[in-house]
Amino acid sequence: MKNKNGEKYHRIINAATKVFAKKGFFHAKVSDIAREADVADGTIYLYFENKDDILISLFEEQMTLVLENMQEQISQEKDAIRKIEKFALTHLKLIERNKNMAEIIQVELRQSSKFMKEYKNEKFLQYLNLIGDIIREGQGQGIFNKDVIPGIAKRAFFGALDEMSRFWVLSSHKKYDIETAAKQISQYFLYGLIKGSNESSSLLDMKLNPPKGGKSEHHRLFETGT
């Protein structure tokens, strides 16, 4: 098995992204990927064991980039509230900008029995742990309730983002934009995290409570539709 690097390897990965998004993982053939990559069918097997291996390698390549980007984005924020908001917006914008990859991650990966049953998804766990780290940071800052279990909260937050991502990929009629979706998801989540008796909750309250004679951000967002 050749080292998974170099021009041909990345050409095959890029071709697989297009083929899986167009035909779906189940219907795609290795020969389709070879044709798209302009290589012989046998060349594919110099780098990959089978179609599942291509899909998993594609996912790992993408998750490495996603992790690096997310770490960079949240490092620009100082407090945990802003980091939660930035995480939601960055995650959903990635889905919006890369439709082919989004469809593969949201739909096609789940058709691979090898991925679902055998793959040790370390990259994804690292991604989830970024959320857990933010929650612990907020607890350390006295912003988030210490009764919140990070292991549960990080999965709940990602679950909301994941479902919105799936909807964004599959829906042909969207009644709101990514920014609105990211803001509402992060705000609902933050309501459950922030200590109600702590003065730090005022940062979120300022955004949601209406000024005199005006509407709150909370009410404005609800007017955008469902």
Residue frames as qw, qx, qy, qz and C-alpha x, y, z in Angstrom:
[[0.000, 0.888, 0.460, 0.000, 0.00, 0.00, 0.00],
 [0.425, 0.456, -0.021, 0.782, 1.47, 3.33, -1.08],
 [0.215, -0.295, -0.426, 0.828, 1.89, 6.22, 1.31],
 [0.113, 0.787, 0.602, 0.072, -1.29, 8.29, 1.39],
 [0.152, -0.756, 0.054, 0.635, 0.25, 11.44, 0.09],
 [0.313, -0.140, 0.618, 0.707, 1.30, 12.98, -3.16],
 [0.292, 0.224, -0.258, -0.894, -0.47, 14.29, -6.22],
 [0.415, -0.089, -0.801, -0.421, -2.26, 11.10, -7.29],
 [0.218, -0.328, -0.830, 0.395, -3.57, 10.39, -3.82],
 [0.105, 0.425, 0.313, -0.843, -5.11, 13.83, -3.52],
 [0.332, 0.147, -0.511, -0.779, -6.46, 13.60, -7.07],
 [0.357, -0.219, -0.898, -0.135, -8.26, 10.39, -6.12],
 [0.116, -0.410, -0.657, 0.622, -9.62, 11.96, -2.92],
 [0.208, 0.343, -0.022, -0.916, -10.95, 14.97, -4.85],
 [0.381, 0.026, -0.713, -0.588, -12.48, 12.70, -7.48],
 [0.275, -0.291, -0.902, 0.159, -14.13, 10.56, -4.80],
 [0.059, 0.364, 0.420, -0.829, -15.66, 13.66, -3.23],
 [0.377, 0.249, -0.295, -0.842, -17.38, 14.51, -6.52],
 [0.427, -0.015, -0.838, -0.339, -18.46, 10.95, -7.30],
 [0.188, -0.293, -0.850, 0.396, -19.84, 10.17, -3.82],
 [0.170, 0.369, 0.288, -0.867, -21.75, 13.46, -3.75],
 [0.423, 0.243, -0.422, -0.764, -23.19, 12.87, -7.23],
 [0.600, 0.017, -0.733, -0.321, -23.97, 9.15, -7.18],
 [0.756, -0.507, 0.161, -0.381, -24.04, 8.36, -3.48],
 [0.239, -0.553, 0.796, -0.057, -21.72, 5.98, -1.69],
 [0.729, 0.073, 0.654, -0.190, -23.84, 2.90, -2.31],
 [0.749, 0.614, 0.241, -0.064, -24.10, 3.39, -6.08],
 [0.167, 0.872, -0.440, -0.129, -20.60, 4.74, -6.69],
 [0.981, 0.079, 0.013, 0.179, -18.00, 2.35, -8.10],
 [0.573, -0.546, 0.292, 0.537, -14.23, 2.41, -7.79],
 [0.515, 0.276, 0.527, 0.617, -14.11, 2.60, -11.59],
 [0.061, 0.909, 0.346, 0.224, -16.19, 5.81, -11.44],
 [0.418, -0.863, 0.107, 0.263, -13.65, 7.36, -9.10],
 [0.633, -0.196, 0.471, 0.582, -10.75, 6.21, -11.27],
 [0.391, 0.596, 0.499, 0.493, -12.37, 7.74, -14.34],
 [0.118, -0.972, -0.184, -0.086, -12.98, 11.04, -12.56],
 [0.509, -0.750, 0.280, 0.317, -9.39, 11.09, -11.27],
 [0.613, 0.717, -0.314, -0.112, -8.03, 10.10, -14.71],
 [0.169, -0.529, 0.829, -0.067, -6.12, 7.10, -13.35],
 [0.524, 0.053, -0.813, -0.250, -6.31, 3.36, -14.00],
 [0.773, -0.474, -0.201, -0.372, -8.64, 1.33, -11.79],
 [0.864, -0.100, -0.363, 0.334, -5.66, -0.56, -10.40],
 [0.282, 0.436, -0.291, 0.804, -4.01, 2.68, -9.29],
 [0.539, -0.593, -0.022, -0.598, -6.81, 3.19, -6.78],
 [0.928, -0.337, -0.156, -0.036, -5.85, -0.04, -5.01],
 [0.628, 0.293, -0.356, 0.627, -2.26, 1.11, -4.62],
 [0.022, -0.372, 0.308, -0.876, -3.59, 3.69, -2.12],
 [0.591, -0.176, 0.287, -0.733, -6.85, 2.23, -0.82],
 [0.262, -0.048, 0.960, -0.085, -8.12, -1.22, 0.13],
 [0.107, 0.504, 0.832, 0.206, -11.68, -0.63, -1.05],
 [0.050, -0.660, -0.351, -0.663, -14.43, 1.94, -1.44],
 [0.570, -0.768, -0.292, 0.022, -14.96, 2.19, 2.32],
 [0.672, -0.314, -0.009, 0.671, -11.28, 2.99, 2.79],
 [0.258, 0.387, 0.271, 0.843, -11.57, 5.83, 0.27],
 [0.322, -0.763, -0.365, -0.425, -14.56, 7.24, 2.14],
 [0.683, -0.655, -0.188, 0.262, -12.86, 7.05, 5.52],
 [0.592, -0.071, 0.101, 0.796, -9.65, 8.59, 4.16],
 [0.067, 0.582, 0.336, 0.738, -11.69, 11.39, 2.63],
 [0.498, -0.792, -0.310, -0.169, -13.37, 12.01, 5.97],
 [0.716, -0.470, -0.086, 0.509, -10.04, 12.08, 7.83],
 [0.429, 0.226, 0.198, 0.852, -8.57, 14.54, 5.35],
 [0.144, -0.683, -0.324, -0.639, -11.55, 16.84, 5.75],
 [0.629, -0.724, -0.284, 0.013, -11.74, 16.55, 9.53],
 [0.662, -0.193, -0.065, 0.721, -8.07, 17.51, 9.85],
 [0.175, 0.357, 0.210, 0.893, -8.80, 20.75, 7.99],
 [0.414, -0.698, -0.388, -0.437, -12.03, 21.35, 9.93],
 [0.714, -0.546, -0.289, 0.329, -10.28, 20.85, 13.27],
 [0.515, -0.042, 0.008, 0.856, -7.47, 23.24, 12.39],
 [0.029, -0.488, -0.301, -0.819, -9.92, 25.88, 11.19],
 [0.543, -0.701, -0.398, -0.236, -12.18, 25.55, 14.23],
 [0.692, -0.416, -0.233, 0.542, -9.25, 25.77, 16.65],
 [0.339, 0.135, 0.104, 0.925, -8.09, 28.93, 14.91],
 [0.216, -0.588, -0.387, -0.677, -11.56, 30.50, 14.95],
 [0.619, -0.697, -0.352, -0.081, -12.38, 29.88, 18.62],
 [0.667, -0.218, -0.194, 0.685, -8.88, 30.91, 19.74],
 [0.164, 0.409, 0.139, 0.887, -9.77, 34.43, 18.60],
 [0.482, -0.665, -0.246, -0.515, -12.42, 34.69, 21.33],
 [0.094, 0.429, -0.656, 0.614, -11.64, 35.23, 25.01],
 [0.472, -0.121, 0.597, -0.637, -14.78, 34.13, 26.82],
 [0.262, 0.070, 0.961, 0.044, -16.71, 30.88, 26.60],
 [0.454, 0.621, 0.468, -0.434, -19.98, 32.46, 25.48],
 [0.355, 0.743, -0.309, -0.476, -18.37, 33.94, 22.39],
 [0.069, -0.363, 0.901, 0.228, -16.58, 30.66, 21.70],
 [0.426, 0.315, 0.831, -0.170, -19.87, 28.74, 21.69],
 [0.455, 0.759, 0.186, -0.426, -21.35, 31.27, 19.28],
 [0.176, 0.693, -0.579, -0.392, -18.26, 31.16, 17.06],
 [0.295, -0.129, 0.943, 0.086, -18.27, 27.34, 17.04],
 [0.506, 0.511, 0.652, -0.240, -21.89, 27.19, 15.84],
 [0.398, 0.825, -0.048, -0.398, -21.39, 29.81, 13.13],
 [0.012, 0.605, -0.733, -0.311, -18.12, 28.32, 11.87],
 [0.407, 0.031, 0.913, -0.001, -19.55, 24.79, 11.76],
 [0.517, 0.620, 0.548, -0.218, -22.63, 25.77, 9.77],
 [0.281, 0.835, -0.243, -0.407, -20.73, 28.07, 7.42],
 [0.184, -0.397, 0.855, 0.279, -18.43, 25.18, 6.53],
 [0.460, 0.337, 0.820, -0.052, -21.51, 23.16, 5.58],
 [0.400, 0.814, 0.238, -0.348, -22.85, 26.03, 3.50],
 [0.121, 0.793, -0.450, -0.392, -19.58, 26.64, 1.64],
 [0.050, 0.364, -0.902, -0.227, -18.72, 23.02, 0.78],
 [0.779, 0.061, 0.045, -0.623, -21.88, 21.33, -0.46],
 [0.770, 0.261, -0.571, -0.113, -20.24, 18.18, -1.84],
 [0.309, 0.233, -0.787, 0.481, -18.27, 17.47, 1.31],
 [0.419, -0.128, 0.432, -0.788, -21.26, 18.34, 3.49],
 [0.838, 0.081, -0.184, -0.507, -23.43, 15.81, 1.68],
 [0.666, 0.241, -0.693, 0.131, -20.79, 13.11, 2.10],
 [0.100, 0.197, -0.717, 0.661, -20.37, 13.77, 5.83],
 [0.487, -0.024, 0.343, -0.803, -24.08, 14.18, 6.55],
 [0.850, 0.193, 0.015, -0.489, -25.45, 11.40, 4.34],
 [0.775, 0.407, -0.476, -0.084, -22.96, 9.11, 2.62],
 [0.086, 0.465, -0.788, 0.394, -20.71, 8.29, 5.59],
 [0.564, -0.126, 0.573, -0.582, -23.67, 6.77, 7.37],
 [0.889, 0.281, -0.111, -0.344, -24.16, 4.28, 4.55],
 [0.505, 0.483, -0.697, 0.160, -20.76, 2.71, 5.17],
 [0.868, -0.438, -0.203, -0.117, -21.09, -0.19, 7.60],
 [0.752, 0.080, -0.299, 0.582, -17.31, -0.19, 8.11],
 [0.092, 0.469, -0.174, 0.861, -17.36, 3.47, 9.14],
 [0.581, -0.527, -0.051, -0.618, -20.34, 3.06, 11.47],
 [0.930, -0.333, -0.118, -0.102, -19.26, -0.20, 13.12],
 [0.898, -0.048, -0.086, 0.429, -15.47, -0.49, 12.94],
 [0.412, 0.601, -0.090, 0.679, -13.91, 2.93, 12.47],
 [0.495, -0.543, -0.378, 0.563, -12.36, 4.52, 15.55],
 [0.220, 0.826, 0.291, 0.429, -13.45, 8.05, 14.91],
 [0.570, -0.378, -0.244, 0.687, -10.66, 9.88, 16.71],
 [0.175, 0.198, 0.192, 0.945, -10.88, 13.06, 14.62],
 [0.366, -0.597, -0.455, -0.550, -14.55, 13.42, 15.40],
 [0.652, -0.578, -0.420, 0.255, -13.90, 12.87, 19.11],
 [0.444, -0.124, -0.072, 0.885, -11.30, 15.64, 19.00],
 [0.083, -0.402, -0.339, -0.847, -13.92, 17.88, 17.42],
 [0.561, -0.640, -0.477, -0.220, -16.45, 17.06, 20.14],
 [0.659, -0.397, -0.329, 0.548, -13.80, 17.65, 22.78],
 [0.211, 0.258, 0.050, 0.942, -13.35, 21.22, 21.54],
 [0.430, -0.587, -0.312, -0.610, -16.93, 21.83, 22.68],
 [0.766, -0.489, -0.390, 0.145, -16.29, 20.07, 25.99],
 [0.561, -0.047, -0.193, 0.804, -13.20, 22.20, 26.56],
 [0.062, -0.440, -0.135, -0.886, -15.21, 25.39, 25.98],
 [0.632, -0.595, -0.365, -0.337, -17.81, 24.25, 28.51],
 [0.757, -0.360, -0.315, 0.444, -15.14, 23.49, 31.12],
 [0.355, 0.187, -0.048, 0.915, -13.55, 26.86, 30.42],
 [0.300, -0.551, -0.235, -0.743, -16.88, 28.58, 30.99],
 [0.753, -0.549, -0.363, -0.021, -17.34, 26.68, 34.24],
 [0.673, -0.152, -0.222, 0.689, -13.87, 27.74, 35.34],
 [0.126, 0.313, 0.069, 0.939, -14.72, 31.35, 34.51],
 [0.097, 0.313, 0.654, -0.682, -17.85, 31.12, 36.66],
 [0.364, 0.169, -0.291, -0.868, -20.06, 31.69, 33.61],
 [0.649, -0.037, -0.633, -0.421, -21.51, 28.21, 33.10],
 [0.780, -0.434, 0.161, -0.420, -23.32, 26.12, 35.67],
 [0.034, -0.515, 0.853, -0.084, -20.98, 23.61, 37.30],
 [0.686, 0.054, 0.641, -0.340, -23.78, 21.02, 37.40],
 [0.733, 0.578, -0.158, -0.323, -23.61, 20.73, 33.61],
 [0.784, -0.218, 0.526, 0.247, -21.79, 17.55, 32.54],
 [0.120, 0.646, -0.453, -0.602, -19.52, 18.49, 29.60],
 [0.183, -0.092, 0.933, 0.296, -19.75, 15.00, 28.09],
 [0.276, 0.584, 0.756, -0.106, -23.53, 15.30, 27.78],
 [0.149, 0.832, 0.132, -0.518, -23.62, 18.97, 26.83],
 [0.061, -0.511, 0.592, 0.620, -21.06, 18.69, 24.03],
 [0.175, 0.160, 0.922, 0.307, -23.06, 15.90, 22.36],
 [0.193, 0.724, 0.605, -0.271, -26.33, 17.80, 22.75],
 [0.073, 0.779, -0.132, -0.609, -24.81, 20.92, 21.17],
 [0.068, -0.313, 0.771, 0.550, -23.23, 19.00, 18.32],
 [0.258, 0.365, 0.894, 0.036, -26.47, 17.06, 17.82],
 [0.245, 0.804, 0.342, -0.420, -28.37, 20.30, 17.20],
 [0.069, 0.693, -0.436, -0.570, -25.72, 21.51, 14.74],
 [0.208, -0.111, 0.917, 0.321, -25.64, 18.13, 13.03],
 [0.320, 0.561, 0.756, -0.105, -29.40, 18.06, 12.52],
 [0.222, 0.850, 0.061, -0.475, -29.35, 21.61, 11.14],
 [0.072, -0.523, 0.681, 0.507, -26.50, 20.61, 8.82],
 [0.294, 0.178, 0.923, 0.171, -28.47, 17.60, 7.60],
 [0.304, 0.757, 0.504, -0.284, -31.48, 19.80, 6.97],
 [0.086, 0.798, -0.234, -0.549, -29.32, 22.33, 5.11],
 [0.159, -0.296, 0.832, 0.442, -27.90, 19.63, 2.84],
 [0.194, 0.287, 0.927, 0.143, -31.21, 17.91, 2.05],
 [0.210, 0.732, 0.508, -0.404, -33.68, 20.80, 1.97],
 [0.392, 0.360, 0.448, 0.718, -34.35, 22.64, -1.27],
 [0.140, -0.778, -0.276, -0.547, -36.45, 25.35, 0.41],
 [0.503, -0.208, -0.483, 0.686, -34.68, 27.18, 3.22],
 [0.137, -0.867, -0.396, -0.269, -36.60, 29.87, 5.08],
 [0.378, -0.911, 0.137, 0.093, -33.66, 31.31, 7.02],
 [0.514, 0.710, -0.448, 0.177, -29.95, 31.81, 6.59],
 [0.768, 0.029, -0.527, 0.363, -27.00, 30.09, 8.23],
 [0.139, 0.331, -0.406, 0.840, -26.26, 33.04, 10.51],
 [0.598, -0.353, 0.035, -0.719, -29.79, 32.95, 11.94],
 [0.915, -0.130, -0.368, -0.103, -29.63, 29.19, 12.49],
 [0.613, 0.174, -0.513, 0.575, -26.23, 29.40, 14.21],
 [0.093, -0.377, 0.311, -0.868, -27.35, 32.25, 16.45],
 [0.735, -0.333, -0.053, -0.588, -30.54, 30.56, 17.60],
 [0.893, -0.053, -0.437, 0.095, -28.88, 27.21, 18.28],
 [0.467, 0.211, -0.493, 0.703, -26.09, 28.79, 20.32],
 [0.274, -0.383, 0.209, -0.857, -28.53, 31.01, 22.24],
 [0.844, -0.294, -0.215, -0.393, -30.86, 28.14, 23.18],
 [0.826, 0.021, -0.458, 0.327, -27.85, 26.14, 24.30],
 [0.262, 0.328, -0.395, 0.817, -26.38, 29.03, 26.29],
 [0.546, -0.482, -0.010, -0.685, -29.66, 29.52, 28.16],
 [0.929, -0.275, -0.230, -0.096, -29.14, 26.06, 29.64],
 [0.753, 0.149, -0.338, 0.545, -25.46, 26.59, 30.41],
 [0.126, 0.520, -0.229, 0.814, -25.29, 30.05, 31.95],
 [0.287, -0.301, -0.731, 0.542, -25.66, 30.36, 35.72],
 [0.100, -0.762, -0.515, -0.379, -28.92, 32.18, 36.32],
 [0.454, -0.851, -0.197, 0.172, -27.66, 33.89, 39.47],
 [0.635, -0.254, 0.171, 0.709, -24.31, 34.93, 38.06],
 [0.124, 0.801, 0.010, -0.586, -23.71, 38.44, 36.76],
 [0.200, -0.311, 0.707, 0.603, -21.95, 36.96, 33.74],
 [0.340, 0.469, 0.808, 0.111, -25.34, 35.99, 32.31],
 [0.160, 0.799, 0.185, -0.549, -25.93, 39.67, 31.56],
 [0.098, -0.406, 0.617, 0.667, -23.79, 39.34, 28.43],
 [0.063, 0.255, 0.896, 0.358, -26.40, 37.06, 26.90],
 [0.051, 0.699, 0.630, -0.335, -29.33, 38.98, 28.42],
 [0.001, 0.616, -0.117, -0.779, -28.16, 42.19, 26.74],
 [0.037, 0.146, -0.744, -0.651, -28.53, 40.48, 23.39],
 [0.122, -0.341, -0.910, -0.203, -31.93, 38.92, 24.07],
 [0.059, -0.661, -0.585, 0.467, -33.83, 41.42, 26.24],
 [0.316, 0.729, 0.403, 0.454, -35.50, 44.22, 24.30],
 [0.247, -0.039, -0.166, 0.954, -34.28, 47.82, 24.58],
 [0.214, 0.558, 0.468, -0.651, -36.91, 50.48, 25.26],
 [0.479, 0.649, -0.017, -0.591, -39.14, 50.88, 22.26],
 [0.387, 0.511, -0.688, -0.341, -37.49, 48.05, 20.35],
 [0.966, -0.037, -0.111, -0.230, -37.54, 44.33, 19.84],
 [0.597, -0.566, 0.559, 0.098, -35.12, 41.89, 21.34],
 [0.181, 0.466, -0.793, -0.349, -32.72, 39.90, 19.25],
 [0.276, 0.074, 0.943, -0.168, -34.68, 36.86, 20.45],
 [0.495, 0.584, 0.478, -0.431, -37.98, 38.17, 19.04],
 [0.337, 0.699, -0.360, -0.518, -36.35, 39.39, 15.83],
 [0.012, -0.316, 0.922, 0.222, -34.94, 35.95, 15.12],
 [0.373, 0.280, 0.856, -0.223, -38.30, 34.27, 15.63],
 [0.470, 0.679, 0.167, -0.538, -39.78, 36.52, 12.96],
 [0.095, 0.535, -0.680, -0.493, -37.45, 35.04, 10.34],
 [0.792, 0.162, -0.364, -0.462, -39.62, 31.93, 9.89],
 [0.779, -0.327, 0.510, -0.164, -39.33, 28.22, 10.58]]
